[in-house]
Amino acid sequence: MKAQAAAATTAAVVLILLVGVWLWFVSLRPCRIALKPGQLVSYRLTSEWSPIGADDIPGEPTLATQDIDLICIGGDNEVALVNPGVGEARDEITLLDFAANGSARRFDPTSQVHDDGKALGFFDFNLLPLPPGSEQSWNVSLIYAALPPDRRQVQGKVRRLTNGSSPTFRLTLPPIDWINQDRRWQQIKGLKCEYRFNTAKGVVESATIVCQAGIERPDGYLRFHVRTDLTLLGMTAGKDDALALRDLALATAEAQDALAARRVERLEGALGRLANNPATHERLRALAGTLRGEVGVAGGRQRVAHAVGQGVAKAQPQPQQQPAGRAAGWAVQVGSAPLKSRASVDRLAKELVADGFPAYVVAKKKSALALVGPYESQDAAVLGEMRKRFAKAKPYWVKVD
């Protein structure tokens, strides 16, 4: 029994020693961003703003939540960031190039790399720097995209709070102030970002940013307590061909940029690539479809504007009949008036034509109708644009002959 007890004790000591050595090696595992082409990383970003009163006590918070996706489209941690656009009905896409140490830089479809990353409110992936090695604390220089361009280069300090397979870190930044475009003073101070990195998955799995934001207003100086939480929802391997997925992301970004810059001449190639691309990523496909609809509206405006410039569409719309040469199909009715008061409908159609829309006026029974079209099929983007412009009129589709 003594021999068995000694053997058991020896085995336990050896086991503890092996576990300790394994944990020691795990704690020394480098923290490096490592994404595979086609991989999808989904996060939830929750933000809250609480006004700070004169008694320094935060008031009732305002909450906002958004789901963001990182889609790896290249072998060197190139990703497409898809997030809800601010004030937009659709998502937006940003191309980011992640370095292994966590820093992120925007790049465009022409592969031009920019100096900054992407700010989502007060959050920026550049606030999550990783250690060069096994450092317990170090100084960092980073670009914070939430700041004005001339103040984005900031110096910070990072401390390792815990070790192990999912070490945690804390970044602190000094107070930052600037004069905004309205010549008002603004400040961000007390910014701290605590984040956990999963060394096995090669991604940040959670982060919390807290700070105090202040802005000078005519009625006084307003302060807010800000908190933003990033939570990893999941990681999945891509089902699409990596090259097809990359081209889908690049074409979507190109269409988005061309549409924002009103560069219609750049849209044709991007549209063709979107239409012929076999990749099936759900969120990218939805964004591409929405952009194609918006591009269709922009293209219609461009064609009408060109026709007006060539003198083809100089004739004023007539309320008595549909203009000659228009094909049958669908049109959006944006307004109506009695025939004796058709002047208001005529003005509405003229304003739409001036903005590049194929608008005209027709007479139906005792009413004059303002229509936009015709289109071969009902286009959700066209209807959406008209409903934004004429919310009270509630535009709708009508069949035209």
C-alpha positions in Angstrom: 0.0 0.0 0.0 2.9 2.3 0.8 4.3 1.6 -2.7 1.0 2.3 -4.4 0.6 5.6 -2.4 4.0 6.7 -3.5 3.3 5.9 -7.1 0.0 7.7 -7.0 1.6 10.7 -5.4 4.3 10.7 -8.1 1.7 10.4 -10.8 -0.3 13.3 -9.4 2.8 15.5 -9.1 3.8 14.7 -12.7 0.3 15.4 -13.9 0.2 18.7 -12.1 3.6 19.5 -13.6 2.4 18.7 -17.1 -0.7 20.8 -16.7 1.4 23.7 -15.3 3.8 23.5 -18.3 0.8 23.4 -20.7 -0.8 26.4 -19.1 2.6 28.2 -19.2 2.9 27.5 -22.9 -0.7 28.6 -23.5 -0.1 31.8 -21.7 2.8 32.5 -24.0 0.8 31.8 -27.1 1.1 35.0 -29.3 -2.0 37.1 -29.8 -2.4 37.5 -33.6 -5.4 38.2 -35.8 -5.8 35.1 -38.0 -8.8 34.9 -40.4 -9.3 32.5 -43.2 -10.7 33.4 -46.7 -14.5 33.1 -46.7 -14.7 33.1 -42.9 -17.6 35.1 -41.3 -17.2 36.7 -37.9 -20.4 38.2 -36.5 -20.5 40.8 -33.7 -23.2 42.8 -31.8 -22.3 46.4 -31.0 -24.4 48.0 -28.2 -24.0 51.7 -27.4 -25.5 53.9 -24.7 -25.3 57.6 -24.1 -26.2 59.1 -20.7 -26.4 62.9 -20.2 -24.5 64.1 -17.2 -26.2 66.7 -15.1 -24.7 69.5 -13.0 -24.5 67.1 -10.1 -22.2 64.8 -12.1 -24.8 62.0 -12.1 -25.6 60.3 -15.4 -29.2 60.5 -16.5 -31.4 58.0 -18.4 -29.3 56.3 -21.1 -30.2 56.2 -24.8 -29.5 52.7 -26.3 -28.6 51.6 -29.8 -27.7 48.1 -31.1 -26.4 47.0 -34.4 -25.1 43.7 -35.8 -21.9 43.9 -37.8 -20.2 41.2 -39.9 -16.5 40.8 -40.8 -16.2 38.7 -44.0 -12.7 37.6 -44.8 -12.1 38.1 -48.5 -8.3 37.7 -48.6 -5.5 35.6 -47.2 -3.9 38.5 -45.3 -6.8 39.4 -43.1 -8.5 41.5 -45.7 -12.2 41.8 -44.7 -15.4 43.4 -45.8 -17.1 45.1 -42.8 -20.9 45.2 -43.3 -22.9 47.3 -40.9 -26.1 49.3 -40.8 -25.6 52.7 -42.4 -26.3 55.7 -40.3 -29.7 57.1 -41.2 -29.9 54.7 -44.1 -32.4 52.0 -45.0 -29.6 49.7 -46.2 -26.4 48.3 -44.9 -23.0 49.8 -46.0 -19.7 48.0 -46.7 -16.2 49.1 -45.8 -13.1 47.2 -46.9 -10.5 46.8 -44.1 -7.0 45.4 -44.0 -6.2 44.0 -40.6 -2.6 43.6 -39.5 -1.7 40.7 -37.2 -1.4 43.1 -34.3 -5.1 44.2 -34.6 -4.6 47.6 -36.4 -7.1 48.1 -39.3 -6.8 50.3 -42.4 -9.4 51.1 -45.0 -8.7 50.3 -48.6 -10.8 50.8 -51.7 -11.6 48.5 -54.7 -8.5 49.8 -56.5 -6.4 48.5 -53.5 -5.4 52.0 -52.4 -4.9 51.8 -48.6 -5.9 54.7 -46.4 -4.4 55.9 -43.1 -7.5 55.3 -41.0 -9.9 52.6 -40.1 -13.7 52.7 -39.7 -15.5 54.3 -36.8 -18.9 53.0 -35.6 -19.9 55.7 -33.2 -17.2 55.7 -30.6 -16.0 52.2 -31.5 -13.0 51.5 -33.8 -11.2 48.2 -34.1 -7.9 50.2 -33.8 -8.8 50.6 -30.1 -8.0 46.9 -29.7 -4.2 46.7 -30.2 -2.4 43.3 -29.5 1.0 42.9 -27.9 4.1 42.4 -30.0 5.0 39.5 -27.8 4.4 38.6 -24.2 4.6 42.2 -23.0 2.6 43.0 -19.8 2.4 46.7 -20.7 3.5 48.8 -23.7 2.9 52.2 -25.4 1.0 52.3 -28.6 0.5 54.9 -31.4 -2.8 54.4 -33.2 -5.3 56.0 -35.6 -8.8 56.6 -34.0 -11.3 57.3 -36.9 -13.9 58.8 -34.6 -11.8 61.9 -34.3 -11.3 64.7 -36.8 -8.7 63.9 -39.5 -6.0 66.2 -37.9 -6.4 64.7 -34.4 -6.7 61.0 -35.3 -3.1 60.1 -34.5 -3.2 59.4 -30.7 -0.8 57.9 -28.2 -2.0 55.4 -25.6 -0.9 52.8 -23.1 -1.9 49.2 -22.9 -1.8 46.8 -19.9 -2.3 43.1 -19.9 -4.9 42.4 -17.1 -5.0 38.5 -17.4 -3.0 35.8 -19.1 -4.1 32.4 -20.4 -5.8 31.3 -23.6 -8.1 34.3 -23.6 -6.0 37.2 -22.2 -7.6 40.5 -21.4 -6.1 44.0 -22.0 -6.9 47.6 -21.1 -6.1 50.6 -23.4 -6.2 54.1 -21.9 -6.0 57.3 -24.0 -5.3 60.8 -22.7 -7.9 63.6 -23.0 -8.4 64.8 -26.6 -10.1 68.1 -27.5 -10.6 70.0 -30.7 -12.6 72.8 -32.4 -15.4 71.3 -34.6 -16.7 72.7 -37.9 -19.2 74.9 -36.1 -16.2 76.4 -34.2 -17.4 74.8 -31.0 -15.1 73.0 -28.5 -15.4 69.2 -28.2 -13.6 66.7 -25.9 -13.3 63.0 -25.3 -11.7 62.2 -22.0 -11.2 59.2 -19.7 -11.4 56.7 -22.6 -10.7 53.2 -21.5 -11.1 50.1 -23.6 -11.0 46.6 -22.0 -11.0 43.7 -24.4 -10.5 39.9 -24.4 -8.7 38.1 -27.2 -9.2 34.5 -28.1 -5.9 33.1 -29.1 -7.4 29.8 -30.4 -9.9 31.6 -32.7 -7.6 34.5 -33.6 -10.2 37.2 -33.0 -11.3 39.6 -30.3 -14.3 38.0 -28.5 -15.5 41.0 -26.4 -14.7 44.6 -25.7 -16.0 47.5 -23.6 -15.3 51.2 -24.2 -16.2 53.8 -21.7 -15.5 57.6 -21.9 -16.9 61.0 -21.3 -17.8 63.1 -24.3 -18.4 66.9 -24.1 -19.5 69.5 -26.6 -19.9 73.3 -26.3 -23.3 74.5 -27.3 -24.9 78.0 -27.3 -26.9 77.0 -24.2 -23.9 75.7 -22.3 -21.5 72.8 -22.1 -23.1 69.3 -22.5 -21.5 66.2 -21.2 -22.3 62.5 -21.8 -21.2 59.2 -20.3 -20.7 56.8 -23.2 -20.4 53.0 -23.1 -20.0 50.7 -26.1 -19.9 46.9 -25.8 -18.7 44.6 -28.6 -19.8 40.9 -28.3 -18.7 38.0 -30.5 -21.9 36.2 -31.7 -20.2 33.5 -33.7 -17.8 32.4 -36.4 -18.6 30.3 -39.4 -16.7 28.9 -42.3 -17.6 30.3 -45.7 -19.6 28.2 -48.2 -18.6 30.4 -51.2 -15.6 30.2 -53.4 -13.0 32.7 -52.0 -12.4 34.4 -55.3 -16.1 34.9 -56.0 -16.7 36.2 -52.5 -13.9 38.7 -52.8 -15.1 39.9 -56.2 -18.6 40.3 -54.8 -17.4 42.4 -51.9 -15.2 44.6 -54.2 -17.9 45.1 -56.8 -20.4 46.0 -54.0 -18.0 48.5 -52.5 -17.3 50.0 -56.0 -21.0 50.4 -56.7 -21.6 52.0 -53.3 -18.7 54.5 -53.8 -19.7 55.3 -57.4 -23.3 55.8 -56.4 -22.3 58.2 -53.5 -20.0 60.1 -55.9 -22.7 60.2 -58.6 -20.1 58.6 -61.0 -22.6 56.8 -63.2 -19.9 55.9 -65.7 -18.3 53.6 -63.2 -21.6 51.8 -62.4 -21.9 49.6 -65.5 -19.0 47.4 -64.8 -19.8 47.0 -61.1 -23.4 46.1 -62.0 -22.3 43.5 -64.4 -20.0 41.9 -61.9 -22.8 41.9 -59.2 -25.3 40.3 -61.6 -22.9 37.5 -62.8 -21.2 36.7 -59.5 -22.1 33.2 -58.1 -21.3 34.0 -54.4 -24.4 33.5 -52.1 -23.4 35.3 -48.9 -26.8 36.4 -47.6 -26.0 39.9 -46.2 -23.7 40.8 -49.0 -26.2 39.6 -51.6 -29.0 41.7 -49.9 -26.7 44.8 -49.9 -25.8 44.2 -53.6 -29.4 43.9 -54.5 -30.4 47.1 -52.8 -27.5 48.9 -54.5 -28.5 47.6 -57.9 -32.0 49.1 -57.3 -30.5 52.5 -56.3 -28.2 52.4 -59.2 -31.1 51.7 -61.5 -32.8 55.0 -60.2 -29.5 56.9 -60.7 -29.1 55.5 -64.2 -32.6 56.6 -65.1 -31.8 60.1 -63.9 -28.6 60.2 -65.9 -30.4 59.0 -69.1 -33.1 61.6 -68.8 -30.6 64.4 -68.0 -28.6 63.4 -71.1 -31.7 63.4 -73.3 -32.6 66.9 -72.1 -29.1 68.1 -72.8 -29.4 66.8 -76.4 -32.8 68.5 -76.9 -34.7 65.2 -77.2 -36.9 65.9 -74.1 -37.5 69.6 -74.4 -41.2 69.2 -74.9 -43.3 70.0 -71.8 -45.5 67.2 -70.4 -49.1 67.4 -71.6 -51.9 66.4 -69.2 -54.2 65.4 -71.9 -52.4 62.2 -73.0 -49.4 60.0 -72.3 -46.3 61.3 -74.1 -45.6 59.5 -77.3 -43.0 56.8 -77.4 -43.5 55.6 -73.9 -43.7 51.8 -73.6 -46.4 50.0 -71.6 -45.4 48.9 -68.1 -45.6 50.3 -64.6 -45.4 53.8 -63.2 -45.5 55.4 -59.8 -48.3 57.8 -59.2 -46.9 60.6 -57.0 -49.7 63.2 -57.2 -53.1 64.1 -58.6 -55.4 67.0 -58.9 -58.7 68.0 -60.6 -58.2 68.9 -64.3 -59.2 72.5 -63.6 -56.3 72.7 -61.0 -53.7 70.7 -63.0 -51.1 73.5 -62.8 -49.9 72.1 -59.4 -49.4 68.6 -61.0 -47.6 70.1 -64.0 -45.2 71.9 -61.6 -44.6 68.7 -59.7 -43.7 66.8 -62.9 -41.4 69.6 -64.2 -39.6 69.5 -60.8 -39.1 65.8 -61.1 -37.8 66.0 -64.7 -35.4 68.7 -63.6 -34.1 66.3 -61.0 -33.6 63.6 -63.7 -36.7 61.5 -63.2 -38.9 60.3 -66.2 -42.0 62.1 -65.0 -45.1 63.1 -67.0 -48.7 64.0 -66.5 -51.8 62.1 -67.9 -55.5 62.9 -67.8 -57.8 60.3 -66.4 -61.5 61.0 -66.2 -61.6 64.4 -64.4 -58.2 64.2 -62.8 -54.6 65.0 -63.8 -52.1 62.4 -62.6 -48.4 62.9 -62.1 -46.5 59.7 -62.9 -42.9 58.5 -62.9 -42.0 55.9 -65.4 -42.9 53.8 -67.1 -40.8 50.8 -66.0 -40.9 47.2 -67.3 -41.4 45.9 -63.8 -42.0 47.4 -60.3 -38.7 48.6 -58.9 -38.6 48.8 -55.1 -35.9 51.4 -55.2 -37.9 53.8 -57.3 -41.0 53.5 -55.1 -38.9 54.0 -52.0 -37.3 57.2 -53.4 -40.8 58.6 -54.3 -42.2 57.7 -50.9 -39.3 59.6 -49.3 -40.0 62.6 -51.4 -43.8 62.6 -51.1 -44.6 60.8 -47.9 -48.0 62.5 -47.4 -49.1 61.5 -51.0 -48.2 57.8 -50.4 -47.1 57.0 -53.9 -48.1 53.7 -55.4 -47.6 51.6 -58.6 -50.2 51.9 -61.4 -50.4 49.9 -64.7 -49.9 52.0 -67.8 -50.7 51.1 -71.4 
